[in-house]
Amino acid sequence: MERWLVDNVPDLVGADVMSAGKATAKLFADAEKLGIEGEEIAEETGTGSVYETILAAVVHYHRPRMAD
């Protein structure tokens, strides 16, 4: 999940609640393609809520600053 967040959260910055829901569905679809079950993902969040984890990652994401 951490790798997925690193790869996908920058594209979600500024997303609304519906977009976070779509991102959650995308995470599960991407995981399924790799043979990873949803239960494994939920366990990895620590909270059991994949949606809340993605939403928190989007809200707290800070874009890297560009060099001057």
C-alpha positions as semicolon CSV with decimal commas, in nm:
position;residue;x (nm);y (nm);z (nm)
1;M;0,000;0,000;0,000
2;E;0,281;0,240;0,083
3;R;0,431;0,203;-0,266
4;W;0,088;0,256;-0,424
5;L;0,037;0,573;-0,222
6;V;0,378;0,708;-0,324
7;D;0,295;0,641;-0,688
8;N;-0,063;0,772;-0,684
9;V;-0,117;1,036;-0,415
10;P;0,062;1,319;-0,601
11;D;-0,203;1,288;-0,874
12;L;-0,481;1,308;-0,616
13;V;-0,374;1,626;-0,436
14;G;-0,668;1,863;-0,429
15;A;-0,905;1,573;-0,488
16;D;-1,252;1,573;-0,341
17;V;-1,418;1,299;-0,137
18;M;-1,552;1,128;-0,451
19;S;-1,204;1,117;-0,601
20;A;-1,069;0,955;-0,286
21;G;-1,342;0,694;-0,320
22;K;-1,241;0,629;-0,679
23;A;-0,878;0,605;-0,572
24;T;-0,975;0,343;-0,315
25;A;-1,145;0,139;-0,586
26;K;-0,836;0,179;-0,807
27;L;-0,609;0,059;-0,526
28;F;-0,817;-0,256;-0,481
29;A;-0,825;-0,316;-0,859
30;D;-0,448;-0,269;-0,887
31;A;-0,392;-0,501;-0,591
32;E;-0,620;-0,766;-0,738
33;K;-0,413;-0,763;-1,058
34;L;-0,109;-0,842;-0,844
35;G;-0,292;-1,117;-0,652
36;I;-0,317;-0,915;-0,332
37;E;-0,642;-0,953;-0,142
38;G;-0,832;-0,657;0,001
39;E;-0,803;-0,800;0,348
40;E;-0,423;-0,775;0,328
41;I;-0,447;-0,411;0,227
42;A;-0,687;-0,325;0,509
43;E;-0,453;-0,490;0,760
44;E;-0,162;-0,282;0,632
45;T;-0,342;0,047;0,699
46;G;-0,332;0,002;1,074
47;T;-0,681;0,150;1,094
48;G;-0,861;-0,105;0,881
49;S;-0,998;0,172;0,660
50;V;-0,828;0,198;0,323
51;Y;-1,046;0,495;0,226
52;E;-0,948;0,692;0,538
53;T;-0,582;0,610;0,481
54;I;-0,594;0,738;0,123
55;L;-0,789;1,049;0,221
56;A;-0,539;1,126;0,500
57;A;-0,247;1,077;0,260
58;V;-0,403;1,321;0,014
59;V;-0,480;1,581;0,282
60;H;-0,134;1,562;0,438
61;Y;0,069;1,532;0,116
62;H;0,334;1,797;0,059
63;R;0,471;1,834;-0,292
64;P;0,850;1,836;-0,307
65;R;0,983;2,185;-0,367
66;M;1,154;2,260;-0,693
67;A;1,512;2,386;-0,679
68;D;1,549;2,756;-0,747
